[in-house]
Amino acid sequence: MLYLFLKYIHVVAAVATISGFVLRGYWMLIESKKLQHSVTRVVPHVIDTVFLLAGIGLIWLSHVEPLKQPWLIAKFAGLIVYVLLGAVAIRRGPTKEIRTIALAGAVAVFAYIVGVALSKSPLSWLSV
């Protein structure tokens, strides 16, 4: 029962995190002041923390060794790339063009991570 609860939380947080990221990416593109609001700066970190903790909980309840599961290694690697591209897209990119490319790249990496999660394969959508 706890496993299903954590899985549900993980999936809901995944949808919330990518939805919020795309919205913030849109605000970046139109240069909205909403991107600077304190709620916009804090809430994504809360959602991402819930997302990560639920994922760790699922791993713990499954009794799997993450470093022995190629698909989990692929998810972790994808997560790192997603976070780095997201930082460039929302705040750190020196030009709007670079931020836009990083935004598209981050969304593509997130789609890859979802494919890995569903297929349990580093090949992601290619193995489904």
Wavefront OBJ file of the C-alpha trace (Angstrom):
o trace
v 0.000 0.000 0.000
v 2.823 2.423 0.867
v 4.532 1.587 -2.427
v 1.426 2.536 -4.431
v 1.032 5.739 -2.415
v 4.654 6.741 -3.083
v 4.318 5.826 -6.752
v 1.226 8.024 -7.026
v 3.034 10.902 -5.285
v 6.052 10.410 -7.571
v 3.909 10.510 -10.725
v 1.899 13.528 -9.565
v 5.119 15.333 -8.653
v 6.575 14.453 -12.080
v 3.579 16.005 -13.816
v 3.728 19.035 -11.514
v 7.458 19.547 -12.008
v 7.397 19.423 -15.804
v 4.236 21.541 -15.954
v 5.788 24.169 -13.719
v 9.032 24.064 -15.681
v 7.266 24.570 -19.002
v 5.264 27.455 -17.514
v 8.429 29.090 -16.174
v 10.050 28.493 -19.565
v 7.163 30.292 -21.235
v 7.530 33.161 -18.776
v 11.233 33.279 -19.609
v 10.433 33.493 -23.320
v 7.982 36.373 -22.873
v 10.201 37.999 -20.222
v 7.444 37.990 -17.611
v 8.041 39.496 -14.182
v 6.245 36.444 -12.746
v 9.513 34.558 -13.106
v 10.964 36.731 -10.320
v 8.096 36.206 -7.862
v 9.123 34.520 -4.597
v 6.506 31.752 -4.994
v 7.832 31.000 -8.476
v 11.319 30.705 -7.054
v 10.417 28.470 -4.054
v 7.571 26.148 -5.103
v 9.558 24.297 -7.818
v 12.155 23.318 -5.208
v 9.441 21.972 -2.912
v 7.866 19.957 -5.733
v 11.247 18.632 -6.872
v 12.116 17.608 -3.315
v 8.851 15.662 -2.989
v 9.520 14.110 -6.417
v 13.030 13.019 -5.419
v 12.057 11.757 -1.958
v 9.184 9.708 -3.385
v 11.580 8.188 -5.915
v 14.088 7.339 -3.198
v 11.269 5.822 -1.156
v 10.235 3.657 -4.102
v 13.804 2.419 -4.516
v 14.059 1.680 -0.805
v 10.736 -0.193 -0.688
v 11.683 -2.194 -3.792
v 14.962 -3.336 -2.213
v 16.838 -2.703 -5.448
v 20.452 -1.656 -5.668
v 20.357 1.459 -7.855
v 23.935 1.115 -9.094
v 23.174 -2.399 -10.355
v 20.148 -1.279 -12.369
v 21.144 0.301 -15.710
v 17.750 1.949 -16.088
v 18.044 3.675 -12.693
v 21.545 4.875 -13.551
v 20.093 6.260 -16.796
v 17.332 8.042 -14.833
v 19.858 9.584 -12.435
v 22.100 10.683 -15.299
v 19.087 12.122 -17.119
v 18.027 13.936 -13.960
v 21.431 15.601 -13.671
v 21.313 16.707 -17.324
v 17.713 17.928 -16.884
v 18.641 20.013 -13.828
v 21.676 21.538 -15.554
v 19.733 22.381 -18.716
v 16.875 23.710 -16.604
v 19.218 26.047 -14.758
v 20.556 27.357 -18.056
v 17.037 27.715 -19.459
v 15.487 29.599 -16.575
v 18.309 31.626 -15.050
v 21.853 30.993 -16.157
v 21.745 31.218 -19.945
v 23.522 34.374 -21.124
v 21.203 34.927 -24.110
v 17.573 34.209 -24.848
v 18.633 31.933 -27.722
v 20.765 29.782 -25.414
v 17.999 29.696 -22.787
v 15.478 28.639 -25.453
v 17.719 25.818 -26.692
v 18.318 24.697 -23.100
v 14.562 24.771 -22.452
v 13.890 22.496 -25.427
v 16.754 20.232 -24.391
v 15.504 19.975 -20.807
v 11.990 19.030 -21.959
v 13.471 16.391 -24.302
v 15.597 14.969 -21.479
v 12.549 14.849 -19.208
v 10.694 12.898 -21.913
v 13.676 10.519 -22.078
v 13.517 10.024 -18.291
v 9.786 9.228 -18.467
v 10.510 6.685 -21.205
v 13.196 5.079 -19.045
v 10.799 4.910 -16.096
v 8.060 3.277 -18.153
v 10.265 0.825 -20.047
v 12.806 0.112 -17.280
v 15.442 0.393 -20.009
v 18.142 2.997 -20.752
v 16.886 2.877 -24.338
v 13.824 4.767 -23.100
v 11.116 5.108 -25.767
v 13.099 3.005 -28.258
v 12.488 -0.110 -26.160
v 8.745 0.376 -25.603
l 1 2 3 4 5 6 7 8 9 10 11 12 13 14 15 16 17 18 19 20 21 22 23 24 25 26 27 28 29 30 31 32 33 34 35 36 37 38 39 40 41 42 43 44 45 46 47 48 49 50 51 52 53 54 55 56 57 58 59 60 61 62 63 64 65 66 67 68 69 70 71 72 73 74 75 76 77 78 79 80 81 82 83 84 85 86 87 88 89 90 91 92 93 94 95 96 97 98 99 100 101 102 103 104 105 106 107 108 109 110 111 112 113 114 115 116 117 118 119 120 121 122 123 124 125 126 127 128
